[in-house]
Amino acid sequence: MSHSLLNINMPPASHQSNAITPSVNNQHIGLTSTIAAENLKRDGYNELPSVNKRSFLRIAFEIIKEPMFILLMVAGMVYLLMGDRLDALFLLIFACLSIAITLVQESRSEKVLEALRNLASPRALVMRDGLRVHIAGREVVRDDLIILAEGDRVAADAILLSSLDLLLDESLLTGESVAVSKLAQPQQNNPAGTHTVISSAKTASGEGSPFVFAGSLVVRGSGIALVQATGLRSEMGKIGHALQTIETQQPHLQKQLSSLVRNFAVIGAIASIFTVVLFWALRGSWLQAILGGIALGMSMLPAEFPMVMAVFMAMGAWRISQARVLTRRASSIESLGAVTVLCTDKTGTLTENKMTAVAINSVTENWHQAQNMKASRGVQTVLKAALLACPTHPTDPMDMAVHQLAEAQIGANEASFSQHTLVHAYGLRPDLFAVANVMINTNNKTAIAYAKGALETITALCHLNAGQLTSINAEAEALAKNGIRVLGVASATVSATQLKKLPQTLRDFTFEYVGLIGFADPLRANVPAAVAQCHAAGIRVVMITGDYPTTAKAIGQQAGLEASNVINGDAIETMTDEALASALKTTCIFARIRPNQKLRIVKLLKKQGEIVAMTGDGVNDAPAIKAADIGIAMGGRGTDVAREASSIVLLDDDFGSIVKTIQLGRRIFDNLRKTIEYIIAVHIPIAGLAILPLLLGLPLMLIPIHIAFLEMVINPACSIVFEAEAAEDNVMQRPPRNPKSPLVLRKRVIWAVTQGLIVLSVLAVILIGAAYKNLPEADMRTLVFATLVLLNMGLILVNRSFSASLMMAILKPNHSLWILLSSVMTILAIAVFWHPARLLFHFGAFNWHLFVIAMIASIFTLLILVAVKSLFFKQNRIA
């Protein structure tokens, strides 16, 4: 976030602060890191309890309420009634193992969400060890010195030590919608280390009060404040209002999954009741009938869906954070794969935001960095005027570039500032893209206003004639063609009358043109490749910047954008919505854009049916960010207001991170679909085996303990293996997903059901063949169950990719997959070889020829599935 004066004169795509930040003097050195750590240990983090945070016990309680656990408990009671204590005991053990696995997965997701909440919390600029540093708002401690600027969310209750035109919105606490001004308390009355008791927000808020409160928003101006209370001790803490920053629910997907689960549950309940009645009617044993019904109910209950959604959303947000992008709303993960238009600003996103002052043109002389020579007196005059329009302690890259060059070409900047006293700072206005500092020279007592800003604004303030304008614009155009950003510099003598009552706007001064200064901000090295990736993925990249049109065109060409046409903000003002909508279809570069125009562009793109992602960093960008389908805030230089309006935050302000995020969003959605298809496919043969023996007059093949074992395979496969799958090879070579398309496509459901029916058919053939051969019941169960487990592993391999060959599916790296498969094979071997385990699973003695049959059947089925998959995907084009 920028706390400097300069970034507000960056026309108009990136607005930060309307006033200069108060200078930090020797009394404002802040805490040392050691004392801050001690205060943090003593008072705890500056945060409020999260109502969405789920404790370990709460997660456990939610799992115990799940239908699957209840069915396991009922089955255990039935075994006890039948006098089979061993089965009941081991069923309870399996239930506990199932709970443990789910607990680990859910707790892992919750820890990820908690880490993301902390990352998403409002930030604070504080003084630590005499330096300005950005920290998470939760790390602010009592006695910290916090520096406030426009767009900041106040991190803690504090008392102002100094302020400049500071206006705060305290409606969150007081309910009053009108922003109130704040005035600093005289420092001698409140030295560091003492604390003024704030009775309440009602009594301490209001016009002229020196108190600022956690949760308040800085509407205008800036200030330095001493923290008085944090966390629960703040006014926000007293009234118990907790702000949430990470949305853990996914409304659209959640609705679809809830409908899917409900349909499965209804069908399962009806089938279970039918099974119980039919079993009792045919065989006359209520307890056996109930066990059969429970087995069928467990086999058809899609217990994995809720867990899959929780894990995928949390782990998806975590994976995106590894690309230096914070997901603030889980809904954005779904939308990422549907983005059709990506609107981005230029400075700091496409470029490195490492400004260097490379050119200065005075009225009579020019200087360029490439000349590698000392600036002449005339050039130094321009540079000094630009310097005195900057904050004394800059944080904005362009201000820092001016300071750096002035230090090298003129001498110590402190000497220049020490000769002047700041009287007033003029901030940016919507109609005037320039700023100025009114300074009094301490030597000759003259008052001068130094201004800098958009070149057209500065030249307008100077009332130049046509010849002068033509010459200056030609100089700026020549620099802009090389991608150099240009600012105009002017100065005005302030009369004694004006000094007594300063004019409201800069137009009331008589400015004289001093010169222009050019800044180079190189394109990020990864941008051309990232833009090319977007184009290949069917995503149009639109650059919306406040910069000079020629500069924007030069950078756009370097980035790989279509730059034949550039539309500026003045032209947009004269265009109807229909004309602008038509231009939006072919124009990729917009320059000198104002915030209200940014919002208009977003609305028109959405009206055309586009799914829009929009970047921004300033207070005035918030409406456009919020209006976009995916609002993207800058984490490095963006305001808290922009962050709060956004769906995702770029922690390093890098355009390449946006493209990585879109790729990850598509990968997450792909893997979620693979998981759901696998769940549908694997439950069909399990449910079929639960009811088929009953229809054929054969003994039950699957009992609750078998279903519990299978769930221990299915759960980690869904929540760990598929979640960790790498992206499809063509993930960024296919058009954006239709946002209206359901999570589970009808054709993909058909493919999932087809898989399940093929596996069930093979199992039915084996079951009928074993019965025909009069295989003993225990041996028959061993053969059928071993085949089912092996086929389940085959289903996992088949569903790993939409289009990869079988060999690629086997060789494709995924450590979680091979850990799972090796664990399953080990447990299956124990169940088949170890006598106590055979008794528990009701298996017969191990027989090699049965194992060979199971292996052959599994390999044969896997080959059939791969062949059908290839044909199915080719014909239906559902990849």
Phi, psi and omega in degrees: 000140181264132177246023184257172178286324195293324190293342177281342177269359173290109187302163265273010183287343185223092183251136186239296189222142181265004180210155179290142177289135178303142180293144177266117182260188185295336179283346184254054182273345178075190180276159168278160180299326181294312181294321179299319178295321178295316179296322179295319179294324182286314188261345183085177182291150179277075182208163179251154179301136180271126181289340181270351183291132182252120179283169179301316181294322180295318178299316180298318180296320179295324180291319181298331180281350183294143180304324182299317179295319180298317178298320178297318180295318179296317179299320178299319178295322179296317178299322178296319179296330178277356179083010182262081185292326181297312178299318180297318181296312182289332175295321177294322178297316178297322178297318180294320177297319179298319178297316182298316179299313180295321178299315180299315182294316181292320179295321177300316179296319182294322177296321178297314179298321180295319178297321179290324175300316180297320181292328184275352183296153178305145181264170178218142173260115185235164173265120176229126180056033178080005182240150174279127178222143174274131177226164174295142181303331182289346181264000176291138182235167177298141182081000173292148170262116180253139181256123186255140176216165182307133179094351181280148169263122183297129189276334185204163175292133185207167177242133185289133173260330175205154182203156175223109175050046188273125181231127184238144172263111182253019186299333180299329181258317189263340184084353179278127185277344182275128178293148183240147179276153181234140179238141183291147173277138177308131188295330182293340179272353183214067180294157179301138179099347174255158186226130176270130181286123177261112186291315177192164179294329181295319184274333185261351180273182176106176183301133174078358180288145177272000185265135173238149189237148177304136180094343177289156183246131177281110182277324183204153174082198185202169180186170175237131185225150178261123184291132180252326184209144180230165173055229182293343180278347179283168178298323178299318179294323182294324181270359172070031180263116181257126176273131179261140183240341178239122178277118185266348180261154178239089191306311185294309179295321181300320180296316180295317181292322178299319178296320179295315179297317180299316180296316177300315184296318180296312179298317180297319180296316180297315180296322181294315179298317178299318181296315181299313182295314182295318180298315181295319181294323184274327189239346171076014180244111181295317183295316176296323179295318179295318178300317177298318179295319178296316179301316179293319179298317178295323182290333183260352181279116181279067184294344184285335188303308181300319180294319180301315181297314181298315183292315183296319181292317181291312181290329175297315178297322179293315180298321178294324179295334177291340175269018179066038178228130180261125176268112182270335180229125183298334180299335181291334179298320178292320185286337185304319183286353182255359183299131178248334179229128179247109179265125184228147171277178186261299189294123176084344178255303173278329179256172187280349183059032175246083187287140172227127176286113188246348183210139175224128176241117172269184181296328185242341187226154178235150176222141177225142183304325183296338179289338177052050181221164181291137179290142178287173182298318180298319178293321178297328178298317177297314183297320181291322177297318177295321180298315183286352172268358180263162171294154177296322180241091187283151171233339179285140182303323181287320174299317180296325179294320178295315179301315183297315181291322180296321178299321183281325188262333184250316184135191185304126180294329181301326179295320180293316182288327182294339179274000183226150176241127180287125178262315183201146176244124176267122180269181182289141172242153180303332183257006186212099186271065177205159178228163181208151172243127173270117185241142173255124177288121184288345180275305183254003175065016176278146179253129181227139174260122178255125184234150173210156181166199179304136187302317182294329177289315181297315180294326178293322179294334184268355176052055181280157178277173186299321180295316179297317180298317181298316181295314182295317180295326178294319177297315181295320181297320180297320178289318184296329180298338177264014178078018181270132180275136188242134172238145175267151180232136180215165176216157180216138174282131182263122181286164179299322179295315179296325182293327179292320177223096186296141179300156181287325182230167179290339181296340182277355174268157175259093184275149173243136181292128180259318180161192177229156180229133183250142183238136174259130176226097189295149176296140175298140185299330185271357187293311180305317179294321180293319178296319178298322177299317179299314180299319179295330181271008178078021181252125178272131179260126180240125179265123178240113187224159175268003186283171179299136184306318182292321176297316179299319180296318180297315179293320179299318178296318178297326182282344181099018178272155174290113189244018181291336181228129176234128179251132178257169185299323180296322179293321180298324180300331182268354185268142172285166178299323181294317181292319180293320178299321178293318179295327181296337182288337185236345184262134182245355182230124177236128185238160181052045184269136177267159182303320180293331177286326176299316179297319180297319179298315180300313182298319180291322177297317179295324179297330178281000179091009179280149171261113194253130168252133186228131177262155177188166182220341188259174178301315183287347177279343187305316179301317180293320179298317182290326182288333182291157176297322174229110177272132184240117179259153177276124182282329183280313186243004183277154177278163177298327179298315178297318179298317182292332179278346189269163172269322178225158182234128175276112184289336179241013175056030187256127179302323179302330179293327178297314181295319176299322181294318178298318178298316179294322178299318177294319179298314181300315181293319176302311183294328176295319178294318178301318182297313182295321177296320178297316181300314179298314183297316187286334181283338181294309178294328179295314178295321180298318179291338179285330185251336184300313179302326180295318181290331182267359181074025181256164176296154177298131178271324182245129175241168185310325182293329176292317179298318179299319178298315181297323179296328178290342174271316186292317184302305178294330177299318182288311192269343182243306187294305183291327178297328184272359182297140178290163181292152174297151181300329184258020187300329179250021175241012179238156184293162179301149178289141175293119184296341180275349180290141181290162178300316180251104180290148182301318181293327180284329174296319178300318179295318179296315180295322178300316177302311182299320181290323177297313179297317179297322179297316178298316179296322179296319178298316179297316181297313181294320178297318179295321178293321180296326179275007180056039177293137179304151184305315183295318179293322178298318180294320178300313182297312184294315184292317179299319178296318179299316180296316180294321178293326176299318178296324176296320178299322178298315180295319182295323185270003180296327184220151177286329190225350185292152178289169179299318181297317179294323179296328180281319185276341182301126185293134172193095186300323181298322181298311185286332173295316180296310184297320179293324178294318180296317179296322179296313182294320178297319178297319178298316182296329183272323186270320189277124187302312179301323179291323178297321178296319181296319182271359181061042178264159175270181179296148183296138180223123185298321184293330175294319180295320179297319178300316180298317180294313181299314180299320182292314180295317178301315181294320180299318179294321177297316180299318180296318180295315179295320179299314180300315180292317183295313182293323181293317183284322186265349178048055183252008180290000000 
